[in-house]
Amino acid sequence: MVRTIIQLHEEQAAALEQAASRRGVSKAALVREAVAILLARESGDAAVERALRAAGAGASGVHDLAERHDAYLAEQA
């Protein structure tokens, strides 16, 4: 990954912090997602844009689901 410094308006920074907290992810993850969506739109790739919008749309309430999905599936068996 490449480290990039950005400047946000105070309102944007506060909203980003709140969104990251609600979703249980880092601010950097949200910024990467937003950049991916923007670049998909710029490239005209509608399928990628739809997939990116759908990713993370639901809230499981489980903050480590991405890392422990196999364990959670095994618990249900």
C-alpha positions as CSV (number, residue, x, y, z in Angstrom):
1,M,0.0,0.0,0.0
2,V,1.0,3.6,-0.5
3,R,0.6,6.1,2.3
4,T,-1.2,9.2,1.2
5,I,-2.0,12.3,3.3
6,I,-5.3,14.0,2.6
7,Q,-7.0,17.1,4.1
8,L,-10.7,17.1,5.0
9,H,-13.0,19.8,6.1
10,E,-13.8,19.4,9.8
11,E,-17.4,18.3,9.0
12,Q,-16.1,15.6,6.6
13,A,-13.6,14.3,9.2
14,A,-16.3,14.1,11.9
15,A,-18.7,12.3,9.5
16,L,-15.9,9.9,8.4
17,E,-15.1,9.1,12.0
18,Q,-18.8,8.4,12.8
19,A,-19.2,6.2,9.7
20,A,-16.1,4.2,10.6
21,S,-17.3,3.8,14.1
22,R,-20.8,2.6,13.0
23,R,-19.3,0.1,10.6
24,G,-16.5,-1.0,12.9
25,V,-13.8,-0.3,10.4
26,S,-11.0,2.1,10.1
27,K,-11.3,5.5,8.5
28,A,-8.6,4.4,6.0
29,A,-10.8,1.4,4.9
30,L,-13.7,3.8,4.2
31,V,-11.5,6.1,2.2
32,R,-10.2,3.2,0.2
33,E,-13.7,2.0,-0.5
34,A,-14.8,5.5,-1.6
35,V,-11.8,5.8,-3.9
36,A,-12.6,2.4,-5.4
37,I,-16.2,3.5,-6.1
38,L,-15.1,6.8,-7.6
39,L,-12.6,5.0,-9.9
40,A,-15.1,2.4,-10.9
41,R,-17.5,5.3,-11.9
42,E,-14.7,7.0,-13.8
43,S,-13.9,3.8,-15.7
44,G,-17.6,3.3,-16.5
45,D,-17.5,-0.2,-15.0
46,A,-21.1,-0.4,-13.7
47,A,-20.7,-4.0,-12.4
48,V,-17.8,-3.1,-10.2
49,E,-19.6,-0.1,-8.9
50,R,-22.7,-2.2,-8.0
51,A,-20.5,-4.8,-6.3
52,L,-18.6,-2.2,-4.3
53,R,-21.9,-0.5,-3.1
54,A,-23.2,-3.9,-2.0
55,A,-20.0,-4.7,-0.1
56,G,-20.5,-3.9,3.6
57,A,-24.1,-2.9,3.1
58,G,-25.3,-5.2,5.8
59,A,-24.3,-5.0,9.4
60,S,-23.8,-8.3,11.1
61,G,-22.9,-6.8,14.4
62,V,-19.9,-9.1,14.5
63,H,-16.7,-7.0,14.2
64,D,-14.3,-9.9,13.4
65,L,-16.6,-11.7,10.9
66,A,-14.1,-11.2,8.0
67,E,-11.3,-12.8,9.9
68,R,-13.3,-15.6,11.7
69,H,-16.0,-16.5,9.1
70,D,-15.0,-20.2,9.1
71,A,-15.2,-20.4,12.9
72,Y,-18.7,-18.8,12.8
73,L,-19.8,-21.2,10.1
74,A,-18.5,-24.2,12.1
75,E,-20.5,-23.0,15.1
76,Q,-23.7,-23.2,13.1
77,A,-23.1,-26.8,11.9
